[in-house]
Amino acid sequence: MKDFVDLYWKRNRGWPWPEDSFGLTPMFGEDGWCRSCGVPKHPQTGSIILQRKSMRPEGAWLPYWQYDAICLGQAVAEKAAARFNLELRPVGWHASSPGEAMQIVVPTIGESWFDPGELRKRTVRQHGVAGKRCGECGVWRWMPLAFGELPP
């Protein structure tokens, strides 16, 4: 068993509901996320709610707008839970449910995953800037880097 698994996605599907909150209000509460940058203010407390829109909850997928919310059909969720130490939360469905699905709750690790100086150097080299601070909540957001580009 590994402590770390690198996941790649082919496509995303499913629309979080309600659209006016990008699906964040059911997951974090009305005041649990920044309306300016979309960053949560605390760990997830509720379920993601998806609109059915021709969905079949099979395999694994990332809902549109929520690229850090990994959803799994029930069969895949059971296999993943047996193999890895995961926190799973049921997917809620707006209107009618096309079937059972679970979401992997991404844990909050702490302040930093990577050395900030090395991360700054690599993001500036690739993007010209390291990132940006939200004017409303003050959260710093780094520019994205591919997994292979991240410092150890």
C-alpha positions as CSV (number, residue, x, y, z in Angstrom):
1,M,0.0,0.0,0.0
2,K,1.2,3.5,-0.9
3,D,0.8,6.7,1.0
4,F,0.5,8.7,-2.2
5,V,-1.4,8.0,-5.4
6,D,-1.1,10.3,-8.5
7,L,-4.5,10.4,-10.3
8,Y,-5.1,11.5,-13.9
9,W,-8.4,12.3,-15.3
10,K,-9.6,11.9,-18.9
11,R,-12.7,14.1,-18.8
12,N,-15.1,15.7,-16.4
13,R,-18.9,15.3,-16.1
14,G,-21.7,16.4,-13.9
15,W,-22.8,19.8,-12.9
16,P,-22.6,20.9,-9.3
17,W,-25.8,22.5,-7.9
18,P,-26.7,25.2,-7.3
19,E,-25.0,26.9,-10.1
20,D,-25.0,30.4,-8.4
21,S,-22.5,29.1,-5.8
22,F,-20.6,26.7,-8.1
23,G,-21.8,23.9,-5.8
24,L,-19.8,25.3,-2.9
25,T,-22.7,26.3,-0.5
26,P,-23.9,22.7,0.0
27,M,-20.3,21.6,0.6
28,F,-19.1,24.4,2.9
29,G,-22.1,26.3,4.1
30,E,-23.4,29.7,3.1
31,D,-20.5,31.6,4.7
32,G,-17.9,28.8,4.4
33,W,-16.3,29.9,1.2
34,C,-15.0,33.2,-0.3
35,R,-17.4,34.6,-2.9
36,S,-14.6,36.4,-4.6
37,C,-12.0,33.6,-5.2
38,G,-14.0,30.5,-4.3
39,V,-11.5,29.2,-1.7
40,P,-13.2,27.4,1.3
41,K,-12.7,28.9,4.7
42,H,-12.8,25.5,6.6
43,P,-12.9,21.8,5.8
44,Q,-15.9,20.4,3.9
45,T,-18.9,19.9,6.1
46,G,-21.7,18.8,3.6
47,S,-22.1,16.7,0.5
48,I,-21.5,17.9,-3.0
49,I,-24.9,18.0,-4.9
50,L,-24.9,17.3,-8.6
51,Q,-27.5,17.8,-11.2
52,R,-28.5,14.7,-12.9
53,K,-28.2,16.0,-16.5
54,S,-27.7,12.5,-18.2
55,M,-25.4,11.3,-15.5
56,R,-24.7,7.7,-14.7
57,P,-22.5,7.5,-11.6
58,E,-20.0,4.9,-12.9
59,G,-16.3,4.8,-12.6
60,A,-14.7,8.0,-11.4
61,W,-15.0,11.6,-12.5
62,L,-14.5,15.3,-11.6
63,P,-17.6,17.5,-11.7
64,Y,-17.5,20.6,-13.9
65,W,-16.3,23.7,-11.8
66,Q,-15.1,21.4,-9.0
67,Y,-11.8,20.0,-10.3
68,D,-10.7,19.1,-6.8
69,A,-13.8,17.0,-6.0
70,I,-13.2,13.4,-7.1
71,C,-16.5,11.4,-7.4
72,L,-16.7,7.7,-7.6
73,G,-19.5,5.3,-8.5
74,Q,-20.5,3.0,-5.6
75,A,-18.5,0.0,-6.9
76,V,-15.3,2.0,-7.4
77,A,-15.8,3.7,-4.0
78,E,-16.0,0.4,-2.2
79,K,-12.8,-0.8,-3.9
80,A,-10.9,2.4,-3.1
81,A,-12.1,2.5,0.5
82,A,-10.9,-1.1,1.0
83,R,-7.4,-0.2,-0.4
84,F,-6.8,3.3,0.9
85,N,-7.6,5.3,4.0
86,L,-10.2,7.7,2.5
87,E,-12.9,9.9,3.9
88,L,-15.9,9.4,1.6
89,R,-19.0,11.4,1.6
90,P,-22.2,10.5,-0.3
91,V,-22.9,12.5,-3.4
92,G,-26.3,14.3,-3.2
93,W,-28.4,14.7,-6.3
94,H,-30.6,17.6,-7.3
95,A,-34.1,16.4,-8.4
96,S,-33.8,12.6,-8.9
97,S,-30.8,10.3,-8.2
98,P,-29.4,8.2,-11.1
99,G,-27.7,6.0,-8.5
100,E,-25.3,5.8,-5.6
101,A,-22.0,7.7,-5.7
102,M,-19.4,8.9,-3.2
103,Q,-17.0,11.9,-3.1
104,I,-13.4,11.6,-1.8
105,V,-13.0,14.4,0.7
106,V,-9.6,16.0,0.2
107,P,-7.9,16.5,3.6
108,T,-6.5,19.8,4.7
109,I,-2.8,19.1,5.2
110,G,-1.6,22.4,6.8
111,E,0.0,25.7,5.7
112,S,2.5,24.4,3.2
113,W,3.0,21.2,1.1
114,F,6.1,22.5,-0.7
115,D,9.0,24.8,0.1
116,P,7.7,28.3,-0.7
117,G,11.0,29.6,-2.1
118,E,11.4,26.7,-4.5
119,L,7.7,26.9,-5.5
120,R,8.0,30.6,-6.1
121,K,11.1,30.1,-8.4
122,R,9.4,27.4,-10.4
123,T,6.0,29.2,-10.8
124,V,7.7,32.4,-11.9
125,R,9.9,30.5,-14.4
126,Q,6.8,29.0,-15.9
127,H,4.1,31.7,-15.6
128,G,6.1,35.0,-15.0
129,V,4.4,35.4,-11.6
130,A,4.2,33.2,-8.5
131,G,0.5,33.7,-7.8
132,K,-2.0,36.2,-6.4
133,R,-3.6,37.1,-3.1
134,C,-7.4,37.4,-3.0
135,G,-8.4,41.0,-2.3
136,E,-11.5,39.9,-0.3
137,C,-10.3,37.0,2.0
138,G,-6.5,37.4,1.7
139,V,-5.8,33.8,0.7
140,W,-2.7,33.3,-1.4
141,R,-3.2,31.2,-4.5
142,W,-0.2,29.8,-6.4
143,M,-0.2,29.5,-10.1
144,P,-0.6,25.9,-11.2
145,L,2.3,23.5,-11.9
146,A,2.1,20.0,-13.3
147,F,2.9,17.3,-10.7
148,G,6.4,16.7,-12.2
149,E,7.2,20.4,-12.0
150,L,6.5,20.6,-8.2
151,P,9.5,20.8,-5.9
152,P,10.0,17.8,-3.6
